[in-house]
């Protein structure tokens, strides 16, 4: 079992820098308009020839209510009819992409995100899943990881029953905070009872995994109030927990301008919240997976980390990183072999492209040899907190210390500070450095010096 993380306030303050979350390397900030339809079709052809398994992500952008903290691509509307033209274009995209793949390519992983996927009516959800099953090779034996994001205010027992019937076996539930004052400050009023009802339904209907999302650093939060929320969440016994640091970037995300910055907790209070949360979750038996994620020891993510098979992609930590990821819907990102590509984030542009029977590919990137090497290094560090140079040298036919000679002084400084253990054979992220693993990964990011750090959240 991995060592427990160790809290070191001084180390955190010195190395809590702004940086990417490394759901990909290179990150989406490196995408440009030079990648287009031809590149997408070529990547799909290669996937088809290799018969690689698939992971599908479907983006449903609609929400009935706005949450002020939200940085997702979304459309706020009470008009449920607005989903219909979008779904028509989404079905066109599904057919357009699927015809370039082989029916033998199984869909090991499926995820509906948003927005609020359950904004869709039951009939619309049925039709969308029917189209996916007709176009892709979805598993029928409940062995796939088929998940959906749930807003308990937009779901009830009948909704959960429908989702289970359609083949979903994992749910991710947005909770954020249970304190009424915090909920009012971010315009998300959601009771514990609403959340518990959805979780009870999921357990009764034998969903395989339940994830809960929390956010620390929201307006009016204090270490004491957040600790009470965490206690209530522990009592709900989710299999996984995501505890995100709220990044207040109102210049980038318009809804955040409605948040009173004077009501935000101080950096010191945020650290207290995180430290307290880690202590509470650890005492309750949760394992720190990394990057804000916790899981019970018998969860697949925890087991994969123990067995050194854990991976990371645009959906976060995963056991399906070997799959080609196909993103469907507005703003969705695909990772197919060495190609990253993203659909237009503008709803009208997305729908207009598909109305012309063209993919909505807007930008992307084709990884070069250096990208692939650094991606492997960063993935190993962020998933397993260790890196054996010999494995990288064998895979990429390089001398590790020679290739990264210019980075060695930075790594030595991290070692001197106690974040990592460094020798001629490996890097091991120490317990005091695990919360700061993004800061270790930053060293290997060849693009970071070219980027606007204001576009990133801080590590903690």
C-alpha positions in Angstrom: 0.0 0.0 0.0 1.2 3.5 -0.8 2.4 5.5 2.2 0.0 8.0 3.7 0.3 11.6 2.5 2.1 13.9 5.0 1.0 17.4 5.5 3.7 20.0 5.4 2.4 23.6 5.5 5.7 25.2 4.8 6.3 23.0 1.8 2.8 23.6 0.5 3.2 27.4 0.7 6.5 27.3 -1.2 5.4 25.0 -4.0 1.7 25.8 -4.3 2.0 27.2 -7.9 -0.4 27.7 -10.7 -0.3 24.8 -13.2 -2.3 22.4 -15.3 -4.2 19.4 -14.0 -2.6 17.2 -16.6 -5.7 15.3 -17.7 -3.6 15.4 -20.9 -0.1 16.3 -22.0 0.2 18.5 -23.9 -2.7 20.3 -22.3 -5.7 21.7 -24.2 -4.1 25.1 -24.2 -1.7 23.9 -26.9 -4.6 23.0 -29.2 -4.8 25.0 -32.4 -6.9 25.3 -35.5 -4.4 23.4 -37.7 -6.0 20.1 -36.7 -9.2 19.4 -38.7 -11.5 16.8 -40.2 -8.8 15.0 -42.2 -6.7 14.4 -39.1 -9.8 13.1 -37.3 -10.7 10.7 -40.0 -7.1 9.4 -40.3 -7.0 8.8 -36.5 -10.3 7.0 -36.6 -9.0 4.8 -39.5 -5.9 3.9 -37.5 -8.1 3.1 -34.5 -10.3 0.9 -36.7 -7.3 -1.0 -38.1 -5.8 -1.6 -34.6 -9.3 -2.6 -33.3 -8.6 -0.5 -30.2 -11.4 -0.5 -27.5 -13.3 2.7 -27.0 -14.3 5.2 -24.3 -17.2 7.5 -25.2 -17.8 10.8 -23.6 -21.1 12.5 -24.4 -21.6 16.2 -23.5 -25.1 17.4 -22.6 -24.7 21.2 -22.1 -28.1 22.2 -20.7 -28.8 23.3 -17.1 -32.1 24.7 -15.7 -30.2 26.8 -13.1 -26.9 28.5 -13.0 -24.3 27.7 -10.3 -22.1 30.7 -9.9 -18.9 28.7 -9.4 -19.3 26.6 -12.5 -16.6 26.7 -15.3 -18.2 24.1 -17.5 -19.4 24.5 -21.1 -23.2 25.0 -20.5 -26.4 26.5 -21.7 -28.7 27.8 -18.9 -32.4 27.5 -19.9 -35.8 26.5 -18.5 -36.9 25.7 -22.0 -36.6 21.9 -22.2 -37.4 22.1 -26.0 -34.0 23.6 -26.6 -32.5 20.1 -26.2 -34.3 18.7 -29.3 -32.2 20.4 -32.1 -29.1 19.7 -30.2 -29.9 16.0 -29.9 -30.7 15.8 -33.6 -27.2 17.1 -34.4 -25.6 14.9 -31.7 -27.2 11.8 -33.3 -25.8 13.0 -36.7 -22.3 13.2 -35.1 -22.7 9.8 -33.6 -23.4 8.3 -37.0 -20.7 10.3 -38.7 -18.0 9.1 -36.3 -19.2 5.5 -35.9 -19.1 4.8 -39.6 -15.3 5.3 -39.5 -14.9 2.7 -36.8 -15.2 -1.1 -36.7 -18.3 -2.7 -35.0 -15.9 -5.1 -33.3 -14.4 -2.2 -31.2 -16.1 -2.5 -27.8 -17.1 0.5 -25.7 -15.5 -0.3 -22.4 -16.3 3.1 -20.9 -19.2 5.5 -21.4 -19.7 8.8 -19.6 -22.4 11.4 -19.9 -21.4 14.8 -18.6 -22.5 18.4 -18.8 -24.3 20.6 -18.0 -26.9 18.3 -16.5 -27.4 15.1 -18.5 -30.7 14.5 -16.7 -32.0 17.8 -18.1 -33.1 15.5 -20.9 -36.5 13.8 -20.7 -36.8 10.1 -20.2 -37.8 9.7 -23.9 -34.8 11.7 -25.0 -32.4 9.7 -22.9 -33.9 6.5 -24.3 -33.6 7.7 -27.8 -30.0 8.9 -27.3 -28.9 5.6 -25.8 -30.7 3.6 -28.6 -28.7 5.6 -31.1 -25.4 4.9 -29.3 -26.2 1.2 -29.1 -27.1 1.1 -32.8 -23.9 2.9 -33.8 -21.3 1.6 -31.3 -20.6 -1.8 -29.8 -21.9 -1.1 -26.2 -21.6 -4.0 -23.8 -24.8 -5.7 -22.7 -23.5 -7.7 -19.7 -23.0 -4.7 -17.3 -19.2 -5.3 -17.4 -18.5 -1.8 -18.9 -17.9 1.3 -16.8 -21.0 3.4 -17.9 -21.3 6.5 -15.8 -23.4 9.7 -15.7 -23.3 12.9 -13.8 -26.3 13.6 -11.6 -27.8 16.7 -10.2 -30.1 15.4 -7.4 -32.4 18.3 -8.0 -33.0 16.9 -11.5 -33.3 13.2 -10.6 -35.6 11.0 -8.6 -36.2 7.2 -8.2 -37.8 6.9 -11.6 -34.9 8.7 -13.2 -32.4 6.4 -11.5 -34.4 3.4 -12.5 -34.4 4.5 -16.1 -30.6 5.1 -16.1 -30.0 1.6 -14.7 -32.3 0.1 -17.3 -30.4 2.0 -20.0 -27.1 0.4 -18.9 -25.6 3.0 -16.6 -23.8 1.5 -13.5 -21.9 4.4 -12.1 -23.1 7.8 -11.0 -21.2 11.0 -10.1 -23.2 13.4 -7.9 -22.5 17.1 -7.6 -22.9 18.2 -3.9 -20.2 20.8 -3.4 -21.3 22.0 0.1 -24.3 21.3 2.4 -24.2 24.6 4.3 -27.3 26.7 3.4 -25.4 30.0 3.5 -22.7 28.7 1.1 -25.4 27.2 -1.2 -27.2 30.6 -1.3 -23.9 32.4 -2.1 -23.3 30.1 -5.2 -27.0 29.7 -6.2 -27.2 26.0 -5.6 -29.8 25.1 -3.0 -29.6 21.3 -2.6 -30.6 19.5 0.6 -28.9 16.5 2.2 -32.2 14.7 1.9 -32.3 15.2 -1.9 -28.8 13.9 -2.2 -29.4 10.9 0.1 -32.5 9.9 -1.9 -30.5 9.6 -5.1 -27.8 7.6 -3.4 -30.3 5.3 -1.8 -31.9 4.7 -5.2 -28.5 4.0 -6.7 -27.7 1.5 -4.1 -31.1 -0.2 -4.3 -30.8 -0.4 -8.0 -27.3 -1.9 -7.7 -25.2 0.8 -9.4 -21.7 -0.3 -9.0 -20.1 2.9 -7.9 -21.1 6.3 -6.5 -18.9 9.4 -6.6 -19.5 12.6 -4.8 -18.0 16.0 -5.7 -17.1 18.6 -3.1 -15.6 22.0 -3.5 -13.6 23.9 -0.9 -12.8 27.6 -1.2 -16.4 28.7 -1.9 -17.8 32.0 -0.5 -18.9 31.9 3.2 -17.2 28.5 3.8 -15.2 28.1 7.0 -13.1 25.2 8.1 -15.8 24.4 10.6 -18.7 24.4 8.3 -16.9 22.4 5.6 -15.9 19.8 8.2 -19.6 19.3 9.0 -20.3 18.8 5.3 -17.5 16.2 5.0 -18.8 14.4 8.1 -22.3 14.2 6.5 -20.7 13.0 3.2 -18.7 10.3 5.0 -22.0 9.0 6.5 -23.3 8.6 3.0 -20.4 6.3 2.2 -19.7 7.1 -1.4 -17.1 4.8 -3.1 -15.2 7.8 -4.4 -14.9 11.4 -3.6 -13.6 14.4 -5.6 -12.6 17.3 -3.4 -11.8 20.3 -5.7 -10.1 23.5 -5.0 -12.4 26.4 -6.2 -10.4 28.6 -8.6 -11.9 32.1 -8.7 -11.3 33.3 -12.2 -14.2 35.8 -12.9 -12.3 37.3 -15.9 -12.6 33.9 -17.6 -15.9 32.6 -16.4 -18.8 35.0 -16.4 -21.0 33.3 -13.8 -18.2 33.7 -11.2 -18.7 37.5 -11.4 -21.8 37.0 -9.3 -19.7 35.7 -6.4 -18.7 38.3 -3.8 -14.9 37.9 -3.6 -15.0 39.5 -0.1 -16.8 36.4 1.1 -14.2 33.9 -0.2 -12.1 32.2 2.5 -8.5 33.2 2.9 -5.7 31.0 1.5 -4.9 30.0 5.1 -8.5 28.9 5.7 -8.5 26.9 2.4 -5.4 25.1 3.6 -7.1 24.3 6.9 -10.2 23.0 5.0 -8.0 20.7 2.9 -5.9 19.5 5.8 -9.1 18.8 7.9 -10.7 17.0 4.9 -7.7 14.8 4.4 -7.7 13.8 8.1 -11.4 13.1 8.1 -11.4 11.0 5.0 -8.2 9.1 6.0 -9.7 8.3 9.4 -12.9 7.0 7.6 -10.8 4.6 5.5 -10.5 6.5 2.2 -7.3 6.3 0.2 -5.8 9.4 -1.4 -5.5 8.5 -5.1 -4.1 11.9 -6.1 -5.2 15.2 -7.6 -8.2 15.8 -5.3 -9.5 12.2 -5.6 -10.1 9.7 -2.8 -11.5 6.2 -2.9 -12.3 3.3 -0.6 -9.6 0.6 -0.7 -11.8 -1.9 -2.6 -12.6 0.7 -5.3 -11.2 -0.1 -8.8 -9.1 3.1 -8.8 -7.4 2.2 -5.5 -6.8 -1.3 -6.7 -5.4 -0.1 -10.1 -3.0 2.2 -8.2 -1.9 -0.7 -6.0 -1.3 -2.8 -9.2 0.4 0.1 -11.1 -2.2 0.1 -13.8 -3.9 3.4 -13.0 -4.0 5.9 -15.9 -5.3 9.4 -16.5 -7.1 11.0 -19.4 -9.6 13.9 -20.1 -12.1 12.1 -17.8 -9.6 12.1 -14.9 -8.2 9.0 -13.3 -9.3 5.9 -15.1 -8.6 2.2 -15.6 -9.4 2.7 -19.3 -6.5 4.8 -20.5 -5.7 2.2 -23.1 -9.0 3.0 -24.9 -9.4 5.6 -27.7 -11.5 8.3 -26.2 -14.2 9.6 -28.5 -15.8 12.9 -27.4 -19.3 13.7 -28.7 -21.2 16.9 -28.3 -20.3 20.6 -28.1 -16.8 21.3 -26.6 -16.1 17.5 -26.3 -12.5 16.4 -26.5 -11.2 13.2 -28.2 -7.9 11.4 -27.7 -7.4 8.9 -30.5 -3.9 7.5 -30.6 -1.6 10.5 -30.7 -4.4 12.9 -31.9 -6.2 15.3 -29.5 -9.1 17.1 -31.1 -11.9 19.2 -29.7 -15.3 20.1 -31.0 -16.4 23.7 -31.2 -17.4 25.2 -27.8 -20.0 27.4 -29.4 -23.4 25.7 -29.6 -24.4 27.3 -32.9 -21.1 26.5 -34.6 -21.3 22.9 -33.4 -24.8 22.5 -34.7 -24.1 24.3 -38.0 -21.1 22.1 -38.8 -23.2 19.0 -38.4 -26.1 20.5 -40.3 -23.6 20.5 -43.2 -22.7 16.8 -42.5 -19.2 17.8 -41.3 -17.6 17.0 -38.0 -17.6 19.8 -35.5 -13.8 19.5 -35.0 -12.5 23.0 -34.1 -9.0 22.6 -32.9 -6.5 20.0 -31.7 -3.0 18.7 -31.6 -1.0 15.8 -33.0 1.6 14.7 -30.5 5.2 14.5 -31.6 7.9 12.2 -30.1 8.9 14.6 -27.3 5.2 15.0 -26.4 4.8 11.2 -26.1 7.8 10.9 -24.0 6.9 13.7 -21.6 3.3 12.4 -21.5 4.5 9.0 -20.3 6.7 10.6 -17.6 3.9 12.9 -16.3 1.3 10.1 -16.3 3.6 7.8 -14.3 4.2 10.5 -11.7 0.7 11.7 -11.4 -0.8 8.2 -11.2 1.8 6.3 -9.2 4.0 8.8 -7.5 7.1 7.1 -8.9 9.1 6.8 -12.1 11.7 4.2 -13.0 14.1 5.7 -15.6 14.8 2.2 -17.1 11.2 1.8 -18.2 11.2 5.1 -20.0 14.6 4.5 -21.5 13.5 1.1 -22.9 10.2 2.4 -24.3 11.6 5.5 -25.9 15.2 4.5 -26.6 16.8 7.4 -24.7 19.1 8.0 -21.9 16.9 9.7 -19.3 19.4 11.8 -17.5 21.0 12.9 -20.8 17.6 13.8 -22.4 16.5 15.8 -19.3 19.9 17.1 -18.3 18.6 20.7 -18.3 15.9 19.7 -15.8 18.2 17.9 -13.4 18.9 21.0 -11.2 15.2 21.6 -10.8 14.7 18.0 -9.8 17.5 18.3 -7.3 15.9 21.3 -5.7 12.6 19.4 -5.3 14.6 16.6 -3.7 16.4 19.0 -1.4 13.0 20.4 -0.4 11.7 17.0 0.4 9.0 16.6 -2.3 10.8 13.8 -4.1 13.5 11.2 -3.7 15.9 11.4 -6.6 18.8 9.0 -7.6 20.3 7.7 -10.8 17.5 5.2 -11.3 14.2 6.7 -10.3 12.1 9.5 -8.9 9.8 8.8 -6.0 7.3 11.4 -4.8 7.5 11.4 -1.1 4.5 11.5 1.2 5.0 15.3 1.8 5.1 15.8 -2.0 2.0 13.9 -3.0 -0.4 16.8 -2.6 2.0 18.8 -4.8 2.5 16.2 -7.5 1.4 18.8 -10.1 4.4 20.9 -9.1 6.7 17.9 -9.8 5.0 17.3 -13.2 5.4 21.0 -14.1 9.2 20.4 -14.3 8.6 18.1 -17.4 6.2 20.4 -19.1 8.0 21.8 -22.2 5.2 24.3 -22.9 4.6 25.8 -19.4 7.0 28.8 -20.0 4.9 29.8 -23.0 1.6 29.8 -21.2 -0.4 32.4 -19.3 -0.4 31.0 -15.7 -3.5 33.0 -15.0 -5.4 30.4 -17.0 -4.6 27.7 -14.4 -5.7 27.0 -10.8 -3.2 26.7 -8.1 -2.1 23.3 -7.1 -3.9 23.6 -3.7 
